[in-house]
Amino acid sequence: MTLSTTSLMSPEQFLLELWQQNQGAISRTLMACEADPAARQDLKQDIFLALHQSAERIQAAEMPRAYLFRIVHNVTVDHIARAKRQQWQPLDDDSLHQFVQDCPSAEVGEQQQSQQLMQAVRLLSPANRQVILLAMEDLDAPEIADILQLSQGAVRVRLNRAKTELMEIMHHGR
């Protein structure tokens, strides 16, 4: 989208186009955070409602994609906190398999490696999991910093720690 075309769109049209462009990334985030399909659908609706309520601010934002992911992040964090209070369950094997099937990396690499990677990502600490998931969606440090409301330096530190933790899990298991 260009700035000239975004000013001609209504906030709802802009949001719908932004949603469609980032639907895969949002779906992968949902799959990584919620195992239960019904709860995942509820989370998706909660996210879309929060996005709809912020449509004008998203359209006016300097980095609309980062603003979108900040809202996705915030709603997901709230969901995870509620789920932890209600004995949150990790992804089951069927959901993990579906997640890997939907992930573009499965097309590039071996499916088994993708499954191992996603299992390792699930084992990361919550802060490291979030930063890695955003990085895996090709968001850069400034965008991740904006989403997580951290400094770029803090994001780089978290990314390094997350990569180190991920490599340890992949090589040595947990």
MOURMO-V379985 format. One line per field, one symbol per residue. ss: DSSP state (A for helix, B for strand, O for the rest). Layout:
ss = ???
This chain:
ss = OOAAAAOOOOAAAAAAAAAAAOAAAAAAAAAAAOOOAAAAAAAAAAAAAAAAAOAAAAAAOOOAAAAAAAAAAAAAAAAAAAAAAOOOOOOOAAAAAAAAAAOOAAAAOOAAAAAAAAAAAAAOOAAAAAAAAAAAOOOOAAAAAAAAOOOAAAAAAAAAAAAAAAAAAAAAOO
